[in-house]
Amino acid sequence: MIIRWIGHSCFMLTSTDGTMIVTDPFDESVKCVFPSIEPDAVTVSHQHHDHNAVSRFGNSPRVFSEYGSEDEIFPEIKLRGFLTYHDDEKGAKRGENIVYMMEIDGIRVLHLGDLGCSLDEDTIAEIGRVDVLMIPVGGFFTMDAETAARITKRLSPSVVIPMHYKNESTDDWQISDEKQYLDMMGYDAAQTVEALRIMPEDLTDQPECALFAPAFGFSK
């Protein structure tokens, strides 16, 4: 599997057979170049403009925007959505949020969307093993860095990918950068990468924490 970051909470995950899943596509409010791609599937964690821009795709990908049990959606790819919330008041302020467990090439990737609360023990038990964790760390619209650090330690992933934090593409947003989260986690050696190529046999050789450069660059 190859993981690339388009920007914000949007990633391209491509299996060894070429099947592509894109997470949380954003609109023009995020200043990253959005490529002309035709994914096989798209996950949407919630219906906000910076996470649900499925109209960007010229084809008709399979769109997942609900929680519940899904089995094998493509050969060797499984997906399941779990109900969580965009705030710490059970959705009273910002609504529901779906976190997705995607198993691709035997690697279990958990994308937390705009999670705004902690995960309860029942949900953690249902999620199971997490190999790669994509976690929002910028606060304000999502959980704060302290909660993000606590969830990371509880899930104990092999690789952590921070997302949804202030950078060149969101420099005027009321969110924080990634530094507080990295400090809390002790990720002094977080690596900046253009892509991660991961298979089960080399999972332990990956960086503990990976920060991505946007695959197609920042826009003006």
C-alpha positions as CSV (number, residue, x, y, z in Angstrom):
1,M,0.0,0.0,0.0
2,I,1.1,3.5,-0.8
3,I,-0.2,6.5,1.3
4,R,0.0,10.0,0.0
5,W,-1.4,13.2,1.6
6,I,-3.4,15.6,-0.6
7,G,-4.0,18.0,2.3
8,H,-6.0,18.6,5.5
9,S,-7.6,15.2,6.3
10,C,-7.5,13.9,2.7
11,F,-5.3,11.0,1.8
12,M,-4.8,8.7,-1.1
13,L,-4.4,5.1,-0.2
14,T,-3.5,2.8,-3.1
15,S,-3.3,-0.9,-2.8
16,T,-0.8,-3.1,-4.6
17,D,-3.3,-4.0,-7.2
18,G,-4.0,-0.3,-7.9
19,T,-7.3,0.2,-6.1
20,M,-7.5,3.7,-4.7
21,I,-9.4,5.0,-1.6
22,V,-9.5,8.7,-0.9
23,T,-10.5,10.1,2.5
24,D,-12.4,13.3,3.3
25,P,-12.0,15.3,0.1
26,F,-11.9,19.1,0.7
27,D,-13.2,22.0,-1.2
28,E,-11.4,25.2,-2.3
29,S,-11.3,26.5,1.3
30,V,-8.2,24.4,1.9
31,K,-5.2,25.8,-0.1
32,C,-3.8,22.5,-1.4
33,V,-3.7,21.5,-5.0
34,F,-6.4,18.9,-5.6
35,P,-5.4,16.4,-8.3
36,S,-7.6,15.1,-11.2
37,I,-7.9,11.5,-10.0
38,E,-10.6,8.8,-10.2
39,P,-10.6,6.9,-7.0
40,D,-12.5,3.6,-6.6
41,A,-13.9,4.6,-3.2
42,V,-14.2,7.7,-1.1
43,T,-14.8,8.0,2.7
44,V,-16.6,11.0,4.2
45,S,-16.4,11.4,7.9
46,H,-19.1,14.1,8.1
47,Q,-20.9,16.6,5.9
48,H,-18.8,19.7,6.2
49,H,-17.3,21.4,3.1
50,D,-13.7,20.6,3.9
51,H,-14.4,16.9,4.2
52,N,-17.2,16.0,1.8
53,A,-16.3,17.5,-1.6
54,V,-17.0,14.3,-3.6
55,S,-18.0,16.4,-6.6
56,R,-14.3,16.9,-7.3
57,F,-14.1,13.5,-8.9
58,G,-15.0,13.0,-12.5
59,N,-15.9,9.4,-12.2
60,S,-18.5,7.8,-9.9
61,P,-16.6,6.4,-7.0
62,R,-18.3,4.3,-4.3
63,V,-18.9,6.8,-1.5
64,F,-19.0,5.7,2.1
65,S,-20.6,8.2,4.5
66,E,-22.4,6.1,7.1
67,Y,-21.3,3.9,10.0
68,G,-22.0,0.2,10.1
69,S,-20.5,-3.1,9.1
70,E,-18.9,-3.5,5.7
71,D,-17.0,-6.6,4.7
72,E,-14.7,-6.9,1.6
73,I,-15.5,-3.9,-0.6
74,F,-12.8,-4.7,-3.2
75,P,-10.5,-7.7,-3.4
76,E,-8.2,-7.6,-0.3
77,I,-9.8,-4.4,1.0
78,K,-12.2,-4.2,3.9
79,L,-13.9,-1.2,5.4
80,R,-16.0,-0.4,8.4
81,G,-17.3,2.9,9.8
82,F,-17.8,3.6,13.5
83,L,-20.2,6.3,14.9
84,T,-18.5,9.0,17.0
85,Y,-19.0,12.7,17.4
86,H,-17.6,16.0,16.1
87,D,-17.7,17.5,19.7
88,D,-17.7,16.4,23.3
89,E,-21.5,16.8,23.7
90,K,-22.6,13.8,21.7
91,G,-23.0,15.8,18.5
92,A,-25.0,18.6,20.0
93,K,-22.6,21.3,18.7
94,R,-21.3,19.9,15.4
95,G,-23.0,16.6,14.8
96,E,-21.8,13.1,14.2
97,N,-18.5,11.9,12.9
98,I,-17.6,8.6,11.3
99,V,-14.2,7.0,11.9
100,Y,-13.2,4.4,9.3
101,M,-11.1,1.3,9.7
102,M,-9.7,0.3,6.3
103,E,-7.8,-2.9,5.9
104,I,-5.7,-2.7,2.7
105,D,-3.0,-5.2,1.8
106,G,-3.2,-6.6,5.3
107,I,-2.5,-3.2,6.9
108,R,-5.2,-1.8,9.2
109,V,-5.6,2.0,8.8
110,L,-7.8,4.0,11.1
111,H,-8.9,7.5,9.9
112,L,-10.5,9.5,12.7
113,G,-12.1,12.2,10.6
114,D,-13.0,15.2,12.7
115,L,-13.2,13.4,16.0
116,G,-14.1,15.9,18.7
117,C,-14.3,13.6,21.7
118,S,-12.5,10.6,23.2
119,L,-13.2,7.0,22.1
120,D,-15.1,4.8,24.5
121,E,-13.8,1.4,25.5
122,D,-16.5,-0.4,23.5
123,T,-15.6,1.4,20.3
124,I,-11.9,0.8,20.9
125,A,-12.6,-2.9,21.4
126,E,-14.6,-3.1,18.2
127,I,-11.9,-1.2,16.2
128,G,-9.3,-3.7,17.3
129,R,-5.7,-3.6,16.1
130,V,-4.5,-0.3,14.6
131,D,-1.4,-0.4,12.4
132,V,-1.6,3.2,11.0
133,L,-3.5,6.0,12.8
134,M,-4.6,9.1,11.0
135,I,-5.5,11.6,13.8
136,P,-6.6,15.2,13.9
137,V,-4.4,17.2,16.3
138,G,-5.2,20.9,15.6
139,G,-8.0,21.4,18.1
140,F,-10.8,23.9,18.0
141,F,-13.0,22.0,15.5
142,T,-11.7,18.7,16.7
143,M,-10.3,17.3,20.0
144,D,-7.4,19.1,21.5
145,A,-3.8,17.9,21.5
146,E,-4.1,16.4,25.0
147,T,-7.0,14.2,24.0
148,A,-5.4,13.2,20.8
149,A,-2.3,12.1,22.7
150,R,-4.4,10.1,25.1
151,I,-6.2,8.3,22.3
152,T,-2.9,7.6,20.4
153,K,-1.5,6.0,23.5
154,R,-4.6,3.9,24.1
155,L,-4.7,2.7,20.5
156,S,-1.0,2.0,20.3
157,P,-0.5,2.2,16.5
158,S,2.7,1.3,14.8
159,V,2.6,4.5,12.7
160,V,1.0,7.8,13.5
161,I,0.0,10.3,10.8
162,P,-1.2,13.7,12.3
163,M,-3.7,15.6,10.2
164,H,-6.1,18.6,10.4
165,Y,-3.6,21.1,11.8
166,K,-2.5,24.6,10.9
167,N,-0.1,24.8,8.0
168,E,0.3,26.8,4.8
169,S,-3.0,25.6,3.5
170,T,-5.0,26.6,6.6
171,D,-2.9,29.5,7.9
172,D,-6.0,31.6,8.6
173,W,-8.0,28.9,10.4
174,Q,-8.6,28.8,14.2
175,I,-6.7,25.7,14.7
176,S,-3.2,25.0,16.1
177,D,-0.2,23.5,14.4
178,E,1.1,20.0,15.2
179,K,3.9,20.9,17.6
180,Q,2.0,20.6,20.9
181,Y,0.8,17.1,20.0
182,L,4.3,16.0,18.9
183,D,5.7,17.3,22.2
184,M,3.1,15.5,24.2
185,M,3.9,12.3,22.4
186,G,7.6,12.7,22.5
187,Y,7.9,12.5,18.7
188,D,11.1,14.4,18.4
189,A,12.1,12.4,15.4
190,A,8.9,12.8,13.4
191,Q,9.8,12.4,9.8
192,T,8.5,14.5,6.9
193,V,7.8,12.2,3.9
194,E,6.3,12.5,0.4
195,A,4.7,9.1,0.6
196,L,4.7,5.9,2.8
197,R,5.0,2.5,1.2
198,I,3.9,-0.1,3.7
199,M,3.4,-3.8,3.7
200,P,2.9,-6.1,6.7
201,E,6.4,-7.4,6.6
202,D,8.0,-4.0,6.8
203,L,5.6,-2.3,9.2
204,T,8.1,-2.2,12.0
205,D,10.6,-0.4,9.7
206,Q,8.3,2.6,9.2
207,P,8.7,5.9,11.1
208,E,6.8,6.1,14.4
209,C,5.3,9.4,13.4
210,A,5.1,10.7,9.8
211,L,4.4,14.2,8.7
212,F,3.5,14.6,5.0
213,A,4.3,17.2,2.4
214,P,1.2,17.6,0.2
215,A,1.6,15.3,-2.7
216,F,0.5,17.9,-5.2
217,G,1.7,21.0,-3.4
218,F,0.0,24.1,-1.8
219,S,-2.1,26.4,-3.8
220,K,-2.3,30.2,-3.7
